[in-house]
Amino acid sequence: MSNGMTRREREITDINKIIEILDKAKIAHIGLVDGDEPYVVPMNYGYVMNDGKLTIYLHGARRGRKLDVMRANPKVFFEAECDLQPFEGDIACRYGIAYSSVMGKGIATIVDDVEEKKKALSILMKTQTGKDFEFEDKMVAFVSVIRIDVSEFTAKYRPMPAMKL
Ligand SMILES: Cc1cc2nc3c(=O)[nH]c(=O)nc-3n(C[C@H](O)[C@H](O)[C@H](O)COP(=O)(O)OP(=O)(O)OC[C@H]3O[C@@H](n4cnc5c(N)ncnc54)[C@H](O)[C@@H]3O)c2cc1C
């Protein structure tokens, strides 16, 4: 992946700041390739960051377009953002929005193993709520769980413009 990020001074490389974004964002836009068409699905997620290696977990219904697409092509891209703060300017091109965001690519796997599904749902609930939840076998039977093994990710922020005194 090209990481020739424009406005490189806005790149975030501090892993703790990236973790903060992943804790706050709650929703990821998952980019898929459906044949020769792009397809993007917003989803809640959970994540694990282990020694700089990022794993994302998703859950949802057991059928639908995104699952069909992932089975045919497991390559995915994701983006998640937080700290959105619109700001105004004296002319149109000085309006904007402050943000922090993370994006990256990975391979999606539909998880069948019951123990991994239970673990993934606990991780997802921890990311979403900050609370610990445990799942029983029968609870996980009704949902699909997707694991994204992220191979590369980057993070970026745009600060609020400096106040003019
Ligand atoms: C903030 C947010 C969080 C969400 N979190 C989750 C989650 O954690 N898990 C989860 O499974 N789903 C979540 N959803 C719903 C998700 O975006 C999809 O609607 C859902 O997962 C079904 O996707 P699918 O590919 O199986 O679509 P299908 O049900 O197979 O639908 C196919 C068609 O329906 C239309 N469609 C599907 N979803 C949407 C949509 N969201 N908006 C408009 N049109 C749509 C598209 O045209 C698509 O081609 C969330 C949605 C939002 C907005």
The ligand as a Gaussian input file, in Angstrom:
#p B3LYP/6-31G(d) Opt

LIG

0 1
 C      -23.888000       3.133000      12.464000
 C      -24.199000       1.751000      11.945000
 C      -23.709000       0.649000      12.628000
 C      -23.999000      -0.634000      12.162000
 N      -23.481000      -1.725000      12.815000
 C      -23.684000      -2.961000      12.293000
 C      -23.062000      -4.113000      12.874000
 O      -22.305000      -4.031000      13.871000
 N      -23.292000      -5.305000      12.307000
 C      -24.091000      -5.431000      11.203000
 O      -24.252000      -6.563000      10.703000
 N      -24.671000      -4.390000      10.646000
 C      -24.488000      -3.145000      11.154000
 N      -25.079000      -2.067000      10.568000
 C      -25.937000      -2.299000       9.401000
 C      -25.046000      -2.502000       8.185000
 O      -24.607000      -1.252000       7.696000
 C      -25.776000      -3.267000       7.071000
 O      -27.036000      -2.655000       6.814000
 C      -26.024000      -4.723000       7.456000
 O      -24.859000      -5.281000       8.021000
 C      -26.455000      -5.539000       6.265000
 O      -25.404000      -5.580000       5.342000
 P      -25.435000      -6.598000       4.105000
 O      -24.247000      -6.357000       3.246000
 O      -25.654000      -7.966000       4.612000
 O      -26.670000      -6.023000       3.323000
 P      -28.000000      -6.745000       2.798000
 O      -28.989000      -6.814000       3.911000
 O      -27.662000      -8.016000       2.083000
 O      -28.536000      -5.640000       1.821000
 C      -28.187000      -5.509000       0.482000
 C      -28.468000      -4.096000       0.011000
 O      -29.224000      -3.311000       0.957000
 C      -28.714000      -1.990000       1.018000
 N      -28.180000      -1.734000       2.374000
 C      -27.614000      -2.608000       3.230000
 N      -27.213000      -1.998000       4.349000
 C      -27.519000      -0.675000       4.199000
 C      -27.330000       0.472000       5.014000
 N      -26.709000       0.415000       6.225000
 N      -27.763000       1.650000       4.549000
 C      -28.354000       1.741000       3.344000
 N      -28.552000       0.706000       2.519000
 C      -28.146000      -0.508000       2.937000
 C      -27.605000      -1.895000      -0.012000
 O      -28.131000      -1.376000      -1.215000
 C      -27.171000      -3.330000      -0.189000
 O      -26.638000      -3.581000      -1.467000
 C      -24.802000      -0.792000      11.005000
 C      -25.287000       0.337000      10.332000
 C      -24.976000       1.586000      10.782000
 C      -25.476000       2.794000      10.014000

